[in-house]
Amino acid sequence: MKNTPEKISPPKGGETYKYRIAGALAGAVNGLFGGGGGMPLLVLLTRWAKLEEKTAFATCVAVIFPLCAVSAAVYLLRGGFPLVDALPYLAGGLVGGWLGGKWFQKVPDAALRRIFALFLLYGAYRYLVK
Protein backbone atom coordinates (compact mmCIF):
# COMPACT_ATOMS: atom_id res chain seq x y z
CA MET A 1 0.00 0.00 0.00
CA LYS A 2 1.33 3.44 -0.92
CA ASN A 3 1.98 6.05 1.71
CA THR A 4 -0.16 9.04 0.75
CA PRO A 5 -0.14 12.45 2.40
CA GLU A 6 -3.23 13.46 4.32
CA LYS A 7 -5.64 15.75 2.54
CA ILE A 8 -5.39 19.46 3.17
CA SER A 9 -8.63 20.86 4.46
CA PRO A 10 -9.49 24.40 3.39
CA PRO A 11 -8.94 27.11 5.99
CA LYS A 12 -11.91 27.82 8.19
CA GLY A 13 -13.57 31.21 8.58
CA GLY A 14 -11.12 33.93 9.51
CA GLU A 15 -8.05 31.76 8.88
CA THR A 16 -7.91 32.41 5.13
CA TYR A 17 -6.06 35.68 5.61
CA LYS A 18 -3.06 33.78 7.02
CA TYR A 19 -2.78 31.68 3.87
CA ARG A 20 -3.17 34.72 1.62
CA ILE A 21 -0.53 36.73 3.49
CA ALA A 22 1.86 33.75 3.52
CA GLY A 23 1.35 33.29 -0.23
CA ALA A 24 1.87 36.99 -0.94
CA LEU A 25 5.11 37.05 1.05
CA ALA A 26 6.35 33.90 -0.68
CA GLY A 27 5.54 35.41 -4.08
CA ALA A 28 7.36 38.64 -3.22
CA VAL A 29 10.47 36.75 -2.07
CA ASN A 30 10.37 34.56 -5.16
CA GLY A 31 10.04 37.52 -7.50
CA LEU A 32 12.67 39.61 -5.74
CA PHE A 33 15.34 36.93 -5.50
CA GLY A 34 14.44 34.73 -8.47
CA GLY A 35 13.49 31.84 -6.20
CA GLY A 36 13.29 30.87 -2.58
CA GLY A 37 9.65 31.70 -2.01
CA GLY A 38 9.11 28.33 -0.36
CA MET A 39 11.44 29.17 2.51
CA PRO A 40 9.33 31.89 4.11
CA LEU A 41 6.17 30.06 3.07
CA LEU A 42 7.19 26.92 4.96
CA VAL A 43 7.92 28.86 8.14
CA LEU A 44 4.68 30.84 7.89
CA LEU A 45 2.54 27.78 7.20
CA THR A 46 3.98 25.71 10.05
CA ARG A 47 4.49 28.35 12.73
CA TRP A 48 1.82 30.94 11.99
CA ALA A 49 -0.94 29.06 10.16
CA LYS A 50 -0.28 25.86 12.18
CA LEU A 51 -0.25 23.42 9.26
CA GLU A 52 1.17 19.97 9.92
CA GLU A 53 4.82 19.88 8.74
CA LYS A 54 4.57 17.38 5.90
CA THR A 55 1.43 19.10 4.65
CA ALA A 56 3.29 22.42 4.73
CA PHE A 57 6.28 20.98 2.84
CA ALA A 58 3.99 19.50 0.18
CA THR A 59 2.06 22.78 -0.07
CA CYS A 60 5.30 24.68 -0.63
CA VAL A 61 6.28 22.36 -3.45
CA ALA A 62 2.86 22.83 -5.06
CA VAL A 63 3.11 26.62 -4.73
CA ILE A 64 6.67 26.99 -6.03
CA PHE A 65 5.92 26.08 -9.66
CA PRO A 66 3.28 28.77 -10.22
CA LEU A 67 5.40 31.32 -8.33
CA CYS A 68 8.41 30.53 -10.50
CA ALA A 69 6.29 30.62 -13.67
CA VAL A 70 5.01 34.11 -12.81
CA SER A 71 8.48 35.35 -11.88
CA ALA A 72 9.94 33.86 -15.09
CA ALA A 73 7.23 35.55 -17.17
CA VAL A 74 8.05 38.92 -15.61
CA TYR A 75 11.79 38.38 -16.21
CA LEU A 76 11.07 37.29 -19.81
CA LEU A 77 8.96 40.38 -20.49
CA ARG A 78 11.74 42.59 -19.10
CA GLY A 79 14.37 40.89 -21.26
CA GLY A 80 16.40 39.36 -18.44
CA PHE A 81 15.59 35.67 -18.79
CA PRO A 82 18.53 33.54 -20.01
CA LEU A 83 16.49 30.44 -20.90
CA VAL A 84 19.31 28.79 -22.86
CA ASP A 85 21.64 29.16 -19.87
CA ALA A 86 19.06 27.53 -17.58
CA LEU A 87 18.34 24.45 -19.74
CA PRO A 88 21.34 22.34 -18.61
CA TYR A 89 20.07 22.50 -15.02
CA LEU A 90 16.61 21.29 -15.97
CA ALA A 91 17.49 17.59 -16.36
CA GLY A 92 19.18 17.41 -12.97
CA GLY A 93 16.34 19.36 -11.39
CA LEU A 94 13.77 16.96 -12.80
CA VAL A 95 15.66 13.90 -11.51
CA GLY A 96 16.22 15.51 -8.11
CA GLY A 97 12.58 16.52 -7.85
CA TRP A 98 11.44 13.02 -8.70
CA LEU A 99 13.79 11.45 -6.12
CA GLY A 100 12.84 13.97 -3.43
CA GLY A 101 9.17 13.27 -4.04
CA LYS A 102 9.75 9.52 -3.72
CA TRP A 103 11.68 9.91 -0.42
CA PHE A 104 9.39 12.55 1.07
CA GLN A 105 7.00 10.26 2.97
CA LYS A 106 9.84 8.07 4.25
CA VAL A 107 11.80 10.87 5.95
CA PRO A 108 10.70 11.67 9.51
CA ASP A 109 9.51 15.22 10.26
CA ALA A 110 12.46 15.93 12.56
CA ALA A 111 14.93 14.91 9.85
CA LEU A 112 13.15 17.12 7.29
CA ARG A 113 13.44 20.08 9.68
CA ARG A 114 17.13 19.46 10.22
CA ILE A 115 17.91 18.99 6.53
CA PHE A 116 15.97 22.15 5.70
CA ALA A 117 17.77 24.11 8.44
CA LEU A 118 21.19 22.89 7.26
CA PHE A 119 20.32 23.88 3.70
CA LEU A 120 19.35 27.39 4.88
CA LEU A 121 22.49 27.74 6.99
CA TYR A 122 24.71 26.61 4.12
CA GLY A 123 23.01 29.07 1.76
CA ALA A 124 23.39 31.88 4.28
CA TYR A 125 27.06 31.06 4.76
CA ARG A 126 27.69 31.07 0.99
CA TYR A 127 26.00 34.44 0.55
CA LEU A 128 27.54 36.13 3.58
CA VAL A 129 31.09 34.76 3.55
CA LYS A 130 32.00 33.82 0.01
N, CA, C and O atoms as a GROMACS GRO file, in nm:
protein
  520
    1MET      N    1   0.084  -0.118   0.000
    1MET     CA    2   0.000   0.000   0.000
    1MET      C    3   0.089   0.124   0.000
    1MET      O    4   0.188   0.130   0.073
    2LYS      N    5   0.054   0.222  -0.082
    2LYS     CA    6   0.133   0.344  -0.092
    2LYS      C    7   0.106   0.436   0.026
    2LYS      O    8  -0.005   0.441   0.079
    3ASN      N    9   0.208   0.506   0.064
    3ASN     CA   10   0.198   0.605   0.171
    3ASN      C   11   0.154   0.738   0.110
    3ASN      O   12   0.233   0.801   0.039
    4THR      N   13   0.034   0.781   0.135
    4THR     CA   14  -0.016   0.904   0.075
    4THR      C   15  -0.031   1.012   0.181
    4THR      O   16  -0.070   0.984   0.294
    5PRO      N   17   0.001   1.137   0.143
    5PRO     CA   18  -0.014   1.246   0.240
    5PRO      C   19  -0.160   1.268   0.273
    5PRO      O   20  -0.249   1.242   0.191
    6GLU      N   21  -0.184   1.318   0.394
    6GLU     CA   22  -0.323   1.346   0.432
    6GLU      C   23  -0.374   1.464   0.352
    6GLU      O   24  -0.298   1.551   0.309
    7LYS      N   25  -0.504   1.467   0.332
    7LYS     CA   26  -0.564   1.575   0.254
    7LYS      C   27  -0.560   1.705   0.332
    7LYS      O   28  -0.574   1.708   0.454
    8ILE      N   29  -0.541   1.813   0.257
    8ILE     CA   30  -0.539   1.946   0.317
    8ILE      C   31  -0.681   1.998   0.320
    8ILE      O   32  -0.746   2.008   0.216
    9SER      N   33  -0.729   2.029   0.438
    9SER     CA   34  -0.863   2.086   0.446
    9SER      C   35  -0.854   2.237   0.426
    9SER      O   36  -0.757   2.299   0.469
   10PRO      N   37  -0.952   2.296   0.361
   10PRO     CA   38  -0.949   2.440   0.340
   10PRO      C   39  -0.954   2.515   0.472
   10PRO      O   40  -1.013   2.466   0.568
   11PRO      N   41  -0.892   2.633   0.476
   11PRO     CA   42  -0.894   2.710   0.599
   11PRO      C   43  -1.036   2.746   0.639
   11PRO      O   44  -1.123   2.767   0.555
   12LYS      N   45  -1.057   2.754   0.768
   12LYS     CA   46  -1.191   2.782   0.819
   12LYS      C   47  -1.205   2.930   0.852
   12LYS      O   48  -1.114   2.992   0.906
   13GLY      N   49  -1.318   2.986   0.819
   13GLY     CA   50  -1.357   3.121   0.858
   13GLY      C   51  -1.250   3.225   0.841
   13GLY      O   52  -1.207   3.253   0.729
   14GLY      N   53  -1.207   3.284   0.952
   14GLY     CA   54  -1.112   3.393   0.951
   14GLY      C   55  -0.968   3.352   0.927
   14GLY      O   56  -0.880   3.438   0.926
   15GLU      N   57  -0.942   3.224   0.908
   15GLU     CA   58  -0.805   3.176   0.888
   15GLU      C   59  -0.753   3.199   0.747
   15GLU      O   60  -0.632   3.190   0.726
   16THR      N   61  -0.838   3.228   0.651
   16THR     CA   62  -0.791   3.241   0.513
   16THR      C   63  -0.691   3.354   0.496
   16THR      O   64  -0.606   3.346   0.407
   17TYR      N   65  -0.699   3.456   0.576
   17TYR     CA   66  -0.606   3.568   0.561
   17TYR      C   67  -0.462   3.523   0.586
   17TYR      O   68  -0.370   3.577   0.524
   18LYS      N   69  -0.441   3.426   0.674
   18LYS     CA   70  -0.306   3.378   0.702
   18LYS      C   71  -0.246   3.313   0.577
   18LYS      O   72  -0.129   3.333   0.546
   19TYR      N   73  -0.326   3.235   0.507
   19TYR     CA   74  -0.278   3.168   0.387
   19TYR      C   75  -0.251   3.270   0.276
   19TYR      O   76  -0.154   3.257   0.202
   20ARG      N   77  -0.336   3.369   0.265
   20ARG     CA   78  -0.317   3.472   0.162
   20ARG      C   79  -0.193   3.555   0.189
   20ARG      O   80  -0.116   3.584   0.097
   21ILE      N   81  -0.171   3.594   0.314
   21ILE     CA   82  -0.053   3.673   0.349
   21ILE      C   83   0.073   3.588   0.328
   21ILE      O   84   0.173   3.638   0.274
   22ALA      N   85   0.070   3.463   0.371
   22ALA     CA   86   0.186   3.375   0.352
   22ALA      C   87   0.217   3.360   0.203
   22ALA      O   88   0.334   3.365   0.163
   23GLY      N   89   0.115   3.341   0.121
   23GLY     CA   90   0.135   3.329  -0.023
   23GLY      C   91   0.190   3.456  -0.085
   23GLY      O   92   0.277   3.451  -0.172
   24ALA      N   93   0.139   3.571  -0.041
   24ALA     CA   94   0.187   3.699  -0.094
   24ALA      C   95   0.333   3.721  -0.059
   24ALA      O   96   0.411   3.767  -0.142
   25LEU      N   97   0.372   3.690   0.065
   25LEU     CA   98   0.511   3.705   0.105
   25LEU      C   99   0.602   3.609   0.028
   25LEU      O  100   0.712   3.647  -0.013
   26ALA      N  101   0.556   3.486   0.009
   26ALA     CA  102   0.635   3.390  -0.068
   26ALA      C  103   0.652   3.437  -0.213
   26ALA      O  104   0.760   3.425  -0.270
   27GLY      N  105   0.546   3.489  -0.271
   27GLY     CA  106   0.554   3.541  -0.408
   27GLY      C  107   0.650   3.658  -0.419
   27GLY      O  108   0.726   3.668  -0.515
   28ALA      N  109   0.646   3.748  -0.321
   28ALA     CA  110   0.736   3.864  -0.322
   28ALA      C  111   0.882   3.821  -0.311
   28ALA      O  112   0.968   3.873  -0.382
   29VAL      N  113   0.910   3.726  -0.222
   29VAL     CA  114   1.047   3.676  -0.207
   29VAL      C  115   1.091   3.608  -0.336
   29VAL      O  116   1.204   3.629  -0.382
   30ASN      N  117   1.004   3.528  -0.393
   30ASN     CA  118   1.037   3.456  -0.516
   30ASN      C  119   1.065   3.553  -0.631
   30ASN      O  120   1.161   3.534  -0.706
   31GLY      N  121   0.984   3.655  -0.644
   31GLY     CA  122   1.004   3.752  -0.750
   31GLY      C  123   1.128   3.838  -0.729
   31GLY      O  124   1.199   3.870  -0.824
   32LEU      N  125   1.152   3.875  -0.605
   32LEU     CA  126   1.267   3.962  -0.574
   32LEU      C  127   1.400   3.890  -0.592
   32LEU      O  128   1.494   3.947  -0.646
   33PHE      N  129   1.408   3.765  -0.547
   33PHE     CA  130   1.534   3.693  -0.550
   33PHE      C  131   1.544   3.589  -0.660
   33PHE      O  132   1.647   3.522  -0.673
   34GLY      N  133   1.440   3.572  -0.740
   34GLY     CA  134   1.444   3.474  -0.847
   34GLY      C  135   1.424   3.332  -0.797
   34GLY      O  136   1.455   3.237  -0.869
   35GLY      N  137   1.374   3.315  -0.679
   35GLY     CA  138   1.349   3.184  -0.620
   35GLY      C  139   1.349   3.197  -0.469
   35GLY      O  140   1.371   3.305  -0.415
   36GLY      N  141   1.324   3.087  -0.403
   36GLY     CA  142   1.329   3.087  -0.258
   36GLY      C  143   1.200   3.124  -0.189
   36GLY      O  144   1.198   3.142  -0.067
   37GLY      N  145   1.092   3.135  -0.263
   37GLY     CA  146   0.965   3.170  -0.201
   37GLY      C  147   0.912   3.065  -0.105
   37GLY      O  148   0.834   3.095  -0.016
   38GLY      N  149   0.956   2.940  -0.124
   38GLY     CA  150   0.911   2.833  -0.036
   38GLY      C  151   0.968   2.842   0.104
   38GLY      O  152   0.909   2.788   0.198
   39MET      N  153   1.081   2.908   0.119
   39MET     CA  154   1.144   2.917   0.251
   39MET      C  155   1.057   2.996   0.349
   39MET      O  156   1.024   2.944   0.456
   40PRO      N  157   1.020   3.119   0.316
   40PRO     CA  158   0.933   3.189   0.412
   40PRO      C  159   0.794   3.126   0.418
   40PRO      O  160   0.729   3.130   0.523
   41LEU      N  161   0.748   3.069   0.307
   41LEU     CA  162   0.617   3.006   0.307
   41LEU      C  163   0.613   2.888   0.405
   41LEU      O  164   0.515   2.873   0.478
   42LEU      N  165   0.716   2.806   0.406
   42LEU     CA  166   0.719   2.692   0.496
   42LEU      C  167   0.712   2.737   0.642
   42LEU      O  168   0.636   2.682   0.721
   43VAL      N  169   0.791   2.836   0.676
   43VAL     CA  170   0.792   2.886   0.814
   43VAL      C  171   0.655   2.944   0.850
   43VAL      O  172   0.602   2.917   0.958
   44LEU      N  173   0.599   3.023   0.761
   44LEU     CA  174   0.468   3.084   0.789
   44LEU      C  175   0.358   2.980   0.801
   44LEU      O  176   0.272   2.990   0.889
   45LEU      N  177   0.359   2.880   0.715
   45LEU     CA  178   0.254   2.778   0.720
   45LEU      C  179   0.264   2.690   0.845
   45LEU      O  180   0.162   2.651   0.901
   46THR      N  181   0.386   2.659   0.888
   46THR     CA  182   0.398   2.571   1.005
   46THR      C  183   0.386   2.647   1.135
   46THR      O  184   0.320   2.599   1.228
   47ARG      N  185   0.446   2.762   1.145
   47ARG     CA  186   0.449   2.835   1.273
   47ARG      C  187   0.329   2.927   1.292
   47ARG      O  188   0.274   2.936   1.402
   48TRP      N  189   0.288   2.994   1.187
   48TRP     CA  190   0.182   3.094   1.199
   48TRP      C  191   0.045   3.036   1.168
   48TRP      O  192  -0.050   3.057   1.243
   49ALA      N  193   0.035   2.962   1.055
   49ALA     CA  194  -0.094   2.906   1.016
   49ALA      C  195  -0.118   2.767   1.075
   49ALA      O  196  -0.225   2.710   1.058
   50LYS      N  197  -0.018   2.712   1.144
   50LYS     CA  198  -0.028   2.586   1.218
   50LYS      C  199  -0.062   2.465   1.132
   50LYS      O  200  -0.135   2.376   1.175
   51LEU      N  201  -0.009   2.460   1.009
   51LEU     CA  202  -0.025   2.342   0.926
   51LEU      C  203   0.070   2.234   0.974
   51LEU      O  204   0.179   2.264   1.023
   52GLU      N  205   0.031   2.110   0.960
   52GLU     CA  206   0.117   1.997   0.992
   52GLU      C  207   0.238   2.004   0.898
   52GLU      O  208   0.224   2.044   0.783
   53GLU      N  209   0.356   1.966   0.946
   53GLU     CA  210   0.482   1.988   0.874
   53GLU      C  211   0.485   1.927   0.734
   53GLU      O  212   0.519   1.995   0.638
   54LYS      N  213   0.450   1.801   0.723
   54LYS     CA  214   0.457   1.738   0.590
   54LYS      C  215   0.356   1.800   0.496
   54LYS      O  216   0.382   1.811   0.376
   55THR      N  217   0.242   1.841   0.547
   55THR     CA  218   0.143   1.910   0.465
   55THR      C  219   0.199   2.044   0.419
   55THR      O  220   0.180   2.083   0.304
   56ALA      N  221   0.269   2.113   0.509
   56ALA     CA  222   0.329   2.242   0.473
   56ALA      C  223   0.439   2.225   0.368
   56ALA      O  224   0.446   2.303   0.273
   57PHE      N  225   0.524   2.123   0.383
   57PHE     CA  226   0.629   2.098   0.284
   57PHE      C  227   0.566   2.069   0.147
   57PHE      O  228   0.609   2.125   0.046
   58ALA      N  229   0.464   1.983   0.144
   58ALA     CA  230   0.399   1.950   0.018
   58ALA      C  231   0.330   2.073  -0.043
   58ALA      O  232   0.333   2.092  -0.164
   59THR      N  233   0.270   2.155   0.041
   59THR     CA  234   0.206   2.278  -0.007
   59THR      C  235   0.308   2.371  -0.070
   59THR      O  236   0.283   2.431  -0.174
   60CYS      N  237   0.424   2.382  -0.007
   60CYS     CA  238   0.530   2.468  -0.063
   60CYS      C  239   0.573   2.420  -0.201
   60CYS      O  240   0.592   2.500  -0.292
   61VAL      N  241   0.588   2.290  -0.215
   61VAL     CA  242   0.628   2.236  -0.345
   61VAL      C  243   0.521   2.268  -0.450
   61VAL      O  244   0.554   2.304  -0.563
   62ALA      N  245   0.395   2.254  -0.412
   62ALA     CA  246   0.286   2.283  -0.506
   62ALA      C  247   0.279   2.431  -0.542
   62ALA      O  248   0.238   2.466  -0.652
   63VAL      N  249   0.319   2.518  -0.451
   63VAL     CA  250   0.310   2.662  -0.473
   63VAL      C  251   0.430   2.714  -0.553
   63VAL      O  252   0.417   2.812  -0.626
   64ILE      N  253   0.544   2.650  -0.540
   64ILE     CA  254   0.667   2.700  -0.603
   64ILE      C  255   0.655   2.707  -0.756
   64ILE      O  256   0.697   2.806  -0.815
   65PHE      N  257   0.599   2.605  -0.819
   65PHE     CA  258   0.592   2.608  -0.966
   65PHE      C  259   0.517   2.730  -1.019
   65PHE      O  260   0.570   2.800  -1.104
   66PRO      N  261   0.395   2.757  -0.971
   66PRO     CA  262   0.328   2.877  -1.022
   66PRO      C  263   0.403   3.007  -0.989
   66PRO      O  264   0.406   3.099  -1.070
   67LEU      N  265   0.463   3.013  -0.869
   67LEU     CA  266   0.540   3.132  -0.833
   67LEU      C  267   0.656   3.152  -0.930
   67LEU      O  268   0.681   3.263  -0.977
   68CYS      N  269   0.727   3.045  -0.959
   68CYS     CA  270   0.841   3.054  -1.050
   68CYS      C  271   0.795   3.086  -1.192
   68CYS      O  272   0.862   3.160  -1.264
   69ALA      N  273   0.681   3.032  -1.233
   69ALA     CA  274   0.629   3.062  -1.367
   69ALA      C  275   0.596   3.211  -1.380
   69ALA      O  276   0.626   3.272  -1.482
   70VAL      N  277   0.533   3.267  -1.278
   70VAL     CA  278   0.501   3.411  -1.281
   70VAL      C  279   0.628   3.494  -1.281
   70VAL      O  280   0.641   3.588  -1.360
   71SER      N  281   0.722   3.461  -1.193
   71SER     CA  282   0.848   3.535  -1.188
   71SER      C  283   0.923   3.524  -1.321
   71SER      O  284   0.976   3.624  -1.370
   72ALA      N  285   0.927   3.405  -1.380
   72ALA     CA  286   0.994   3.387  -1.509
   72ALA      C  287   0.927   3.468  -1.618
   72ALA      O  288   0.995   3.526  -1.703
   73ALA      N  289   0.795   3.474  -1.617
   73ALA     CA  290   0.723   3.555  -1.717
   73ALA      C  291   0.759   3.703  -1.705
   73ALA      O  292   0.779   3.771  -1.805
   74VAL      N  293   0.767   3.752  -1.582
   74VAL     CA  294   0.806   3.892  -1.561
   74VAL      C  295   0.948   3.915  -1.610
   74VAL      O  296   0.974   4.013  -1.679
   75TYR      N  297   1.040   3.824  -1.576
   75TYR     CA  298   1.179   3.838  -1.621
   75TYR      C  299   1.186   3.833  -1.774
   75TYR      O  300   1.259   3.910  -1.836
   76LEU      N  301   1.109   3.742  -1.834
   76LEU     CA  302   1.107   3.729  -1.981
   76LEU      C  303   1.058   3.857  -2.046
   76LEU      O  304   1.117   3.904  -2.143
   77LEU      N  305   0.950   3.915  -1.994
   77LEU     CA  306   0.896   4.038  -2.049
   77LEU      C  307   0.994   4.155  -2.034
   77LEU      O  308   0.992   4.248  -2.115
   78ARG      N  309   1.076   4.151  -1.933
   78ARG     CA  310   1.174   4.259  -1.910
   78ARG      C  311   1.306   4.233  -1.981
   78ARG      O  312   1.397   4.315  -1.975
   79GLY      N  313   1.317   4.118  -2.049
   79GLY     CA  314   1.437   4.089  -2.126
   79GLY      C  315   1.553   4.034  -2.046
   79GLY      O  316   1.666   4.034  -2.095
   80GLY      N  317   1.531   3.987  -1.926
   80GLY     CA  318   1.640   3.936  -1.844
   80GLY      C  319   1.627   3.789  -1.811
   80GLY      O  320   1.658   3.748  -1.699
   81PHE      N  321   1.583   3.709  -1.905
   81PHE     CA  322   1.559   3.567  -1.879
   81PHE      C  323   1.648   3.483  -1.970
   81PHE      O  324   1.614   3.461  -2.086
   82PRO      N  325   1.762   3.434  -1.919
   82PRO     CA  326   1.853   3.354  -2.001
   82PRO      C  327   1.810   3.207  -2.008
   82PRO      O  328   1.872   3.121  -1.946
   83LEU      N  329   1.705   3.178  -2.083
   83LEU     CA  330   1.649   3.044  -2.090
   83LEU      C  331   1.752   2.941  -2.135
   83LEU      O  332   1.759   2.832  -2.079
   84VAL      N  333   1.832   2.974  -2.234
   84VAL     CA  334   1.931   2.879  -2.286
   84VAL      C  335   2.033   2.844  -2.178
   84VAL      O  336   2.078   2.730  -2.169
   85ASP      N  337   2.069   2.942  -2.096
   85ASP     CA  338   2.164   2.916  -1.987
   85ASP      C  339   2.104   2.827  -1.879
   85ASP      O  340   2.177   2.755  -1.810
   86ALA      N  341   1.973   2.830  -1.864
   86ALA     CA  342   1.906   2.753  -1.758
   86ALA      C  343   1.878   2.609  -1.799
   86ALA      O  344   1.860   2.524  -1.712
   87LEU      N  345   1.872   2.579  -1.927
   87LEU     CA  346   1.834   2.445  -1.974
   87LEU      C  347   1.922   2.331  -1.922
   87LEU      O  348   1.868   2.226  -1.890
   88PRO      N  349   2.054   2.347  -1.912
   88PRO     CA  350   2.134   2.234  -1.861
   88PRO      C  351   2.097   2.192  -1.718
   88PRO      O  352   2.116   2.076  -1.682
   89TYR      N  353   2.044   2.282  -1.640
   89TYR     CA  354   2.007   2.250  -1.502
   89TYR      C  355   1.873   2.178  -1.493
   89TYR      O  356   1.842   2.117  -1.391
   90LEU      N  357   1.795   2.184  -1.598
   90LEU     CA  358   1.661   2.129  -1.597
   90LEU      C  359   1.660   1.977  -1.577
   90LEU      O  360   1.581   1.926  -1.498
   91ALA      N  361   1.747   1.905  -1.648
   91ALA     CA  362   1.748   1.759  -1.636
   91ALA      C  363   1.781   1.716  -1.493
   91ALA      O  364   1.713   1.630  -1.437
   92GLY      N  365   1.883   1.774  -1.435
   92GLY     CA  366   1.918   1.741  -1.297
   92GLY      C  367   1.808   1.778  -1.201
   92GLY      O  368   1.780   1.705  -1.106
   93GLY      N  369   1.745   1.893  -1.224
   93GLY     CA  370   1.634   1.936  -1.139
   93GLY      C  371   1.516   1.841  -1.145
   93GLY      O  372   1.451   1.814  -1.044
   94LEU      N  373   1.488   1.790  -1.264
   94LEU     CA  374   1.377   1.696  -1.280
   94LEU      C  375   1.406   1.564  -1.207
   94LEU      O  376   1.319   1.510  -1.139
   95VAL      N  377   1.528   1.514  -1.220
   95VAL     CA  378   1.566   1.390  -1.151
   95VAL      C  379   1.564   1.412  -1.000
   95VAL      O  380   1.510   1.329  -0.926
   96GLY      N  381   1.621   1.522  -0.954
   96GLY     CA  382   1.622   1.551  -0.811
   96GLY      C  383   1.482   1.569  -0.755
   96GLY      O  384   1.453   1.522  -0.645
   97GLY      N  385   1.396   1.635  -0.829
   97GLY     CA  386   1.258   1.652  -0.785
   97GLY      C  387   1.184   1.520  -0.775
   97GLY      O  388   1.107   1.498  -0.682
   98TRP      N  389   1.208   1.433  -0.871
   98TRP     CA  390   1.144   1.302  -0.870
   98TRP      C  391   1.192   1.221  -0.749
   98TRP      O  392   1.111   1.161  -0.678
   99LEU      N  393   1.325   1.220  -0.726
   99LEU     CA  394   1.379   1.145  -0.612
   99LEU      C  395   1.330   1.203  -0.479
   99LEU      O  396   1.291   1.128  -0.390
  100GLY      N  397   1.332   1.334  -0.466
  100GLY     CA  398   1.284   1.397  -0.343
  100GLY      C  399   1.139   1.363  -0.316
  100GLY      O  400   1.101   1.338  -0.201
  101GLY      N  401   1.058   1.363  -0.420
  101GLY     CA  402   0.917   1.327  -0.404
  101GLY      C  403   0.898   1.183  -0.360
  101GLY      O  404   0.808   1.153  -0.282
  102LYS      N  405   0.983   1.093  -0.410
  102LYS     CA  406   0.975   0.952  -0.372
  102LYS      C  407   1.016   0.932  -0.226
  102LYS      O  408   0.958   0.849  -0.156
  103TRP      N  409   1.116   1.007  -0.178
  103TRP     CA  410   1.168   0.991  -0.042
  103TRP      C  411   1.086   1.066   0.061
  103TRP      O  412   1.095   1.036   0.180
  104PHE      N  413   1.008   1.162   0.018
  104PHE     CA  414   0.939   1.255   0.108
  104PHE      C  415   0.864   1.188   0.222
  104PHE      O  416   0.883   1.225   0.337
  105GLN      N  417   0.781   1.090   0.193
  105GLN     CA  418   0.700   1.026   0.297
  105GLN      C  419   0.782   0.936   0.388
  105GLN      O  420   0.737   0.902   0.498
  106LYS      N  421   0.902   0.897   0.345
  106LYS     CA  422   0.984   0.807   0.425
  106LYS      C  423   1.072   0.880   0.525
  106LYS      O  424   1.124   0.819   0.618
  107VAL      N  425   1.091   1.010   0.507
  107VAL     CA  426   1.180   1.087   0.595
  107VAL      C  427   1.098   1.141   0.712
  107VAL      O  428   0.996   1.206   0.691
  108PRO      N  429   1.142   1.116   0.834
  108PRO     CA  430   1.070   1.167   0.952
  108PRO      C  431   1.069   1.321   0.955
  108PRO      O  432   1.158   1.387   0.901
  109ASP      N  433   0.966   1.376   1.018
  109ASP     CA  434   0.951   1.522   1.026
  109ASP      C  435   1.075   1.589   1.085
  109ASP      O  436   1.120   1.692   1.034
  110ALA      N  437   1.128   1.532   1.191
  110ALA     CA  438   1.246   1.593   1.256
  110ALA      C  439   1.364   1.598   1.160
  110ALA      O  440   1.438   1.696   1.158
  111ALA      N  441   1.383   1.493   1.083
  111ALA     CA  442   1.493   1.491   0.985
  111ALA      C  443   1.469   1.595   0.876
  111ALA      O  444   1.563   1.662   0.834
  112LEU      N  445   1.346   1.609   0.830
  112LEU     CA  446   1.315   1.712   0.729
  112LEU      C  447   1.349   1.851   0.782
  112LEU      O  448   1.407   1.932   0.710
  113ARG      N  449   1.313   1.878   0.907
  113ARG     CA  450   1.344   2.008   0.968
  113ARG      C  451   1.494   2.032   0.972
  113ARG      O  452   1.541   2.141   0.940
  114ARG      N  453   1.568   1.931   1.011
  114ARG     CA  454   1.713   1.946   1.022
  114ARG      C  455   1.778   1.965   0.885
  114ARG      O  456   1.865   2.050   0.869
  115ILE      N  457   1.736   1.886   0.788
  115ILE     CA  458   1.791   1.900   0.653
  115ILE      C  459   1.760   2.038   0.598
  115ILE      O  460   1.847   2.103   0.540
  116PHE      N  461   1.638   2.083   0.617
  116PHE     CA  462   1.597   2.215   0.570
  116PHE      C  463   1.680   2.324   0.638
  116PHE      O  464   1.725   2.418   0.573
  117ALA      N  465   1.699   2.312   0.770
  117ALA     CA  466   1.777   2.411   0.844
  117ALA      C  467   1.922   2.413   0.797
  117ALA      O  468   1.981   2.520   0.781
  118LEU      N  469   1.980   2.295   0.775
  118LEU     CA  470   2.118   2.289   0.726
  118LEU      C  471   2.131   2.352   0.588
  118LEU      O  472   2.229   2.421   0.559
  119PHE      N  473   2.033   2.328   0.504
  119PHE     CA  474   2.032   2.388   0.370
  119PHE      C  475   2.028   2.540   0.381
  119PHE      O  476   2.101   2.609   0.310
  120LEU      N  477   1.943   2.593   0.469
  120LEU     CA  478   1.935   2.738   0.488
  120LEU      C  479   2.065   2.795   0.544
  120LEU      O  480   2.111   2.900   0.499
  121LEU      N  481   2.123   2.727   0.641
  121LEU     CA  482   2.249   2.774   0.699
  121LEU      C  483   2.362   2.772   0.596
  121LEU      O  484   2.442   2.866   0.589
  122TYR      N  485   2.368   2.668   0.516
  122TYR     CA  486   2.471   2.661   0.412
  122TYR      C  487   2.453   2.775   0.312
  122TYR      O  488   2.549   2.841   0.273
  123GLY      N  489   2.328   2.798   0.269
  123GLY     CA  490   2.301   2.907   0.176
  123GLY      C  491   2.337   3.043   0.236
  123GLY      O  492   2.394   3.128   0.167
  124ALA      N  493   2.305   3.062   0.361
  124ALA     CA  494   2.339   3.188   0.428
  124ALA      C  495   2.490   3.206   0.435
  124ALA      O  496   2.541   3.315   0.409
  125TYR      N  497   2.560   3.101   0.470
  125TYR     CA  498   2.706   3.106   0.476
  125TYR      C  499   2.764   3.145   0.340
  125TYR      O  500   2.850   3.232   0.331
  126ARG      N  501   2.717   3.080   0.234
  126ARG     CA  502   2.769   3.107   0.099
  126ARG      C  503   2.745   3.253   0.058
  126ARG      O  504   2.831   3.315  -0.004
  127TYR      N  505   2.630   3.306   0.093
  127TYR     CA  506   2.600   3.444   0.055
  127TYR      C  507   2.673   3.546   0.141
  127TYR      O  508   2.712   3.652   0.092
  128LEU      N  509   2.692   3.516   0.268
  128LEU     CA  510   2.754   3.613   0.358
  128LEU      C  511   2.906   3.609   0.357
  128LEU      O  512   2.970   3.713   0.371
  129VAL      N  513   2.964   3.491   0.341
  129VAL     CA  514   3.109   3.476   0.356
  129VAL      C  515   3.181   3.469   0.222
  129VAL      O  516   3.288   3.529   0.208
  130LYS      N  517   3.128   3.400   0.128
  130LYS     CA  518   3.200   3.382   0.001
  130LYS      C  519   3.149   3.471  -0.108
  130LYS      O  520   3.201   3.466  -0.220
   0.00000   0.00000   0.00000
